[in-house]
Amino acid sequence: MGNKEDFYSKSQLERNMLQKLIKFSIENKLTIGILTVALIIW
């Protein structure tokens, strides 16, 4: 029983980290895209 709860909390933690990583990478891509466009225009 305890193992199942540990596994659940661990999977929740990993999911949260994955969501943060995805959000971070999307924001980075946006930033890189904006910089690239700015360089092209400049």
Phi and psi in degrees as a GROMACS rama.xvg file:
@    title "Ramachandran Plot"
@    xaxis  label "Phi"
@    yaxis  label "Psi"
@TYPE xy
-62.8544  -38.8863  GLY-2
-61.8886  -40.3971  ASN-3
-62.9087  -42.6051  LYS-4
-65.4989  -40.4036  GLU-5
-60.921  -44.9672  ASP-6
-61.9593  -42.1545  PHE-7
-62.6648  -47.948  TYR-8
-64.6838  -35.4197  SER-9
-66.7371  -43.0562  LYS-10
-66.3262  -36.0223  SER-11
-62.2137  -44.6784  GLN-12
-62.4053  -45.2848  LEU-13
-63.2305  -38.1581  GLU-14
-64.7923  -43.1732  ARG-15
-60.5703  -43.3007  ASN-16
-64.1276  -40.6325  MET-17
-63.4447  -43.7871  LEU-18
-61.8065  -41.5509  GLN-19
-63.5805  -41.5809  LYS-20
-63.9805  -43.9856  LEU-21
-63.1256  -45.5227  ILE-22
-61.006  -42.9677  LYS-23
-61.9165  -45.4148  PHE-24
-67.0021  -37.2831  SER-25
-64.8102  -43.9657  ILE-26
-63.2542  -39.4392  GLU-27
-63.3971  -43.9484  ASN-28
-61.7216  -40.8459  LYS-29
-60.8498  -46.8454  LEU-30
-61.9107  -46.2222  THR-31
-62.624  -41.4265  ILE-32
-61.9685  -44.1148  GLY-33
-63.7903  -43.3349  ILE-34
-62.7241  -42.259  LEU-35
-62.9004  -46.3383  THR-36
-61.4175  -42.9636  VAL-37
-61.4271  -41.4752  ALA-38
-64.9778  -42.1536  LEU-39
-63.8129  -44.3079  ILE-40
-67.148  -40.1951  ILE-41
